[in-house]
Amino acid sequence: MHANYSNDQALNSTSRFMVGLACGTVIGAAVGVLLATKSGAELRGQIADSAKRFGRRMNETYSSVNDAVASAVNTGQEAARTARDKFTSARSSFATADEGRMSDMDRHDV
């Protein structure tokens, strides 16, 4: 019996909070509309202008990031080409040196 009373009390407290929250939201929205200094058309225009400015800034940011990524990719590709060329050169040098040692060994075997 005590558990039921506790659950009912908690439910009652929660429901009172939800009703208070809903009432506060409605009253806040009504006060906001009544105290607004701009008409609906002006407010919609301001929101549209803000959205356009935001879109332009996002486009500029996208372009900047796109340029930076393209530059980084080009730098990486160039570094890979340079590394590959150096590796190929070093491999050729070692192969030439190895062939020279092999021919020296052939001469000593004779």
ChimeraX attribute file (.defattr): number of C-alpha atoms within 10 A of each C-alpha:
attribute: neighborCount
match mode: 1-to-1
recipient: residues
	/A:1	5
	/A:2	6
	/A:3	8
	/A:4	9
	/A:5	10
	/A:6	11
	/A:7	11
	/A:8	11
	/A:9	12
	/A:10	12
	/A:11	12
	/A:12	12
	/A:13	11
	/A:14	12
	/A:15	12
	/A:16	12
	/A:17	12
	/A:18	12
	/A:19	11
	/A:20	12
	/A:21	12
	/A:22	12
	/A:23	12
	/A:24	12
	/A:25	12
	/A:26	12
	/A:27	12
	/A:28	12
	/A:29	12
	/A:30	12
	/A:31	11
	/A:32	11
	/A:33	13
	/A:34	9
	/A:35	9
	/A:36	11
	/A:37	10
	/A:38	11
	/A:39	10
	/A:40	11
	/A:41	9
	/A:42	11
	/A:43	13
	/A:44	12
	/A:45	12
	/A:46	13
	/A:47	12
	/A:48	12
	/A:49	12
	/A:50	12
	/A:51	12
	/A:52	12
	/A:53	12
	/A:54	12
	/A:55	12
	/A:56	12
	/A:57	12
	/A:58	12
	/A:59	12
	/A:60	12
	/A:61	12
	/A:62	12
	/A:63	12
	/A:64	12
	/A:65	12
	/A:66	12
	/A:67	12
	/A:68	12
	/A:69	12
	/A:70	12
	/A:71	12
	/A:72	12
	/A:73	12
	/A:74	12
	/A:75	12
	/A:76	12
	/A:77	12
	/A:78	12
	/A:79	12
	/A:80	12
	/A:81	12
	/A:82	12
	/A:83	12
	/A:84	12
	/A:85	12
	/A:86	12
	/A:87	12
	/A:88	12
	/A:89	12
	/A:90	12
	/A:91	12
	/A:92	12
	/A:93	12
	/A:94	12
	/A:95	12
	/A:96	12
	/A:97	12
	/A:98	12
	/A:99	12
	/A:100	12
	/A:101	12
	/A:102	12
	/A:103	12
	/A:104	11
	/A:105	11
	/A:106	10
	/A:107	9
	/A:108	8
	/A:109	7
	/A:110	5
